[in-house]
Amino acid sequence: MDGAPLRAAVFDFGGVLTGSVGRAVMTWLTRERIAVDGYRTVMSEWVFNRSTGTSPAYRLETGEMPGPEFERLLAAKLQLTDGGPVVAAGLLARMFADMTVDPAMVELVRALRAAGLRTAMLSNSWANDYPLDLVADIFDVSVISAEVGLAKPDPAIYQLLLERLALPAETVAFIDDIEHNVEAAQEVGIVSVVHTDAATTRQWFAARVPQLEAQP
């Protein structure tokens, strides 16, 4: 175990505390018969190659753009496989309907807390509903992009997280399923790793938190 002892564990929500976002989205596309290539083209432009401050995805994440407006813009870019229109109202809720909380990850958060670490959530919001009772129950701190006007991978949101935790970066671990979010956290000194599944992430923590390794 190298470096300073970990004092906090921070988790993304979608794709980390829940099952795969990609699988949930593909289920939605298939169920509604939406053309996959068109969806991927829009996401490539709005999310993966976004220009900070102008992308609808960035404006949604930071709370600048309301969910219904984003839904109208996205629906206009998509079409059904038969060429028909995509219904805008409720689009985001339908998109993420199959993204459910992963019980193994909830158990890991609880175990880390029991091992003496502070726990936090750092999430880019897409106008989605969070399980607020669960979030309040298992996290000491939560930073949601639309509530703070910042979004990953902006370094400022990681600095805000550290301020709220009142801990130095080298004592904080951050888990996210998107590589560029992890890289951005590493650049500000936070110990970070890409999440693939609950078992692998638990093993990663067990190698760094002796109290966790001793738990059943």
Helices and strands as residue ranges (DSSP letters): E 8-11, I 13-17, H 21-32, H 36-43, I 44-48, H 56-61, H 67-77, H 91-95, H 103-114, E 118-123, H 132-138, E 141-144, H 145-148, H 155-165, G 169-171, E 172-176, H 179-187, E 191-194, H 198-206, H 210-213
